[in-house]
Amino acid sequence: MKRIISVLLLLCSMFTIDQTYAQQNFKNWAKTPPMGWNSWDCYGSSVTEAEVKANADYMASRLKSFGWEYIVVDIRWFVENDKAGGYNQTDPKYVIDKFGRYLPALNRFPSAADGQGFKNLAKYIHAKGLKFGIHIMRGIPTLAVKEKMPIKGAKYTADQIYSTALQCKWLTDNYTIDAAKPGAQEYYDSIMELYASWGVDFIKVDDLSRPYHQGEIELIRKAIDKTGRPIVLSTSPGETPIEKAEHVQQHANMWRMVDDVWDTWPHITHLINVAQPWAPYIKPGTWPDCDMIPLGRISIRGERGGDRASRLTKDEQQVLMTFFTIFRSPLMFGGDMPSLDPFTTSLLTNKAVLKMHRESTDVKFLFNDRKKVAVTSTNAKTGQHYLALFNLSDEPDPREISVKPSDLGITKIAKVTDSWTGKVVQNDGKQITVNLKPHSCVLYEIK
């Protein structure tokens, strides 16, 4: 009897260790903020395999050396007849297997033939030294529920684990999964097992954070851990409730703070203000997410507006990239990379700015009165300080913004360099003062 008890205690101990290991281990998969491309801003719900490959080719040849590595296929890759400017919810043609798991639409992803799923596309992307990601909606397909499809690895069927409560209001492909029902975990296990077999490295799960679906988030975390594959988990969209900060930090690698960020100035100012309370939660492996970067050529077949270059001015684009990088947000570029122009490219490939994004710590807002904003961080490796100053005002006159050394936790300013231009900025060592026109910023590296 003693021996049996000892064995049971050992097994319980091993299970606890495994669970603890899994919880901590996923934070090692994104020690720096993930950087990549997502198809949503360009192609909405209608991206094709050829377009994904074209962007992967461009990233591999032009951007990979700067740290860009993820290629993510966004929403509804399993619908044969979706459309631009919204979703076809009238007569969608879903591709789904006998276990209620969506599969890529062959008319858009021909390499998925013969049951290959995204295996061949992932292999193509991996061969270029990049990583592959997909978007999914939380929950279980309504079609699987209607047809009472079996759940792989379980004695339950889809109609036994769903709930109509809190069904997504803007896209009704899926029902909620009731986390308390037997079979719920097994369904998420089955889809994550499938994605891992395809070679997926990144999963963005939509309609998960607002409202905050804690039960399904925990099911997803466990299911990913069971695959044994280092899959980055991104929850979407925002606003993720700040009171759930500790929970989401223990279950996801990145989480959205806002709804979709598009190429308008109010989207940028709203983002900066919402982000402020999230600064203390910026940690290696777990990143508050500013959303995609709507720069370059966007909305080729997108949700908002027609094919266009970003409507933000060059100053506003620099404000966006300055905030995303000093805040250490994941960087998911939304523009069509083969169409990149020199200015947008310069924002994505500035070595000094990306070094700050990769290496800095201790992100803080020094002040934010909704017009003048100062954000700082430090580089523990080099001892450098970084300072971003923003004039968010719509008023026409420039605004003077000043910061003292004591605000940065230092006694004297020895050297100030403009991170975007590389030019040394003259200063008296006593304070940094700049006059900024509306909708503009500066980013300084300080010794």
Stockholm file with secondary structure:
# STOCKHOLM 1.0

chainA/1-447         MKRIISVLLLLCSMFTIDQTYAQQNFKNWAKTPPMGWNSWDCYGSSVTEAEVKANADYMASRLKSFGWEYIVVDIRWFVENDKAGGYNQTDPKYVIDKFGRYLPALNRFPSAADGQGFKNLAKYIHAKGLKFGIHIMRGIPTLAVKEKMPIKGAKYTADQIYSTALQCKWLTDNYTIDAAKPGAQEYYDSIMELYASWGVDFIKVDDLSRPYHQGEIELIRKAIDKTGRPIVLSTSPGETPIEKAEHVQQHANMWRMVDDVWDTWPHITHLINVAQPWAPYIKPGTWPDCDMIPLGRISIRGERGGDRASRLTKDEQQVLMTFFTIFRSPLMFGGDMPSLDPFTTSLLTNKAVLKMHRESTDVKFLFNDRKKVAVTSTNAKTGQHYLALFNLSDEPDPREISVKPSDLGITKIAKVTDSWTGKVVQNDGKQITVNLKPHSCVLYEIK
#=GR chainA/1-447 SS CHHHHHHHHHHHHHHHHHHHHHHHHGGGGGSSCCEEEESHHHHTTCCCHHHHHHHHHHIIIIIGGGTCCEEEECSCTTBTTCCSSSCCCSSCCBCBCTTSCBCCCTTTCGGGTTTTTTHHHHHHHHTTTCEEEEEEESSEEHHHHHTTCBCTTSSCBGGGTEECTTCCSSCCSEEEECTTSTTHHHHHHHHHHHHHHHTCCEEEEESCTTTTCHHHHHHHHHHHHHHTSCCEEEECSSCCCGGGHHHHHTTCSEEESSSCCCSSHHHHHHHHHHHGGGGGGCBTTBEEECCCBCCSEECSSCSSSSSEECSSCHHHHHHHHHHHHHTTCCEEECSCGGGCCHHHHHHHCCHHHHHHHHHEEEEEEEEECSSEEEEEEEETTTCCEEEEEEECCCSSSCEEEEECGGGGTCSCCCCEEETTTCCEECCCSSCEEEEECTTEEEEEEEC
#=GC SS_cons         CHHHHHHHHHHHHHHHHHHHHHHHHGGGGGSSCCEEEESHHHHTTCCCHHHHHHHHHHIIIIIGGGTCCEEEECSCTTBTTCCSSSCCCSSCCBCBCTTSCBCCCTTTCGGGTTTTTTHHHHHHHHTTTCEEEEEEESSEEHHHHHTTCBCTTSSCBGGGTEECTTCCSSCCSEEEECTTSTTHHHHHHHHHHHHHHHTCCEEEEESCTTTTCHHHHHHHHHHHHHHTSCCEEEECSSCCCGGGHHHHHTTCSEEESSSCCCSSHHHHHHHHHHHGGGGGGCBTTBEEECCCBCCSEECSSCSSSSSEECSSCHHHHHHHHHHHHHTTCCEEECSCGGGCCHHHHHHHCCHHHHHHHHHEEEEEEEEECSSEEEEEEEETTTCCEEEEEEECCCSSSCEEEEECGGGGTCSCCCCEEETTTCCEECCCSSCEEEEECTTEEEEEEEC
//
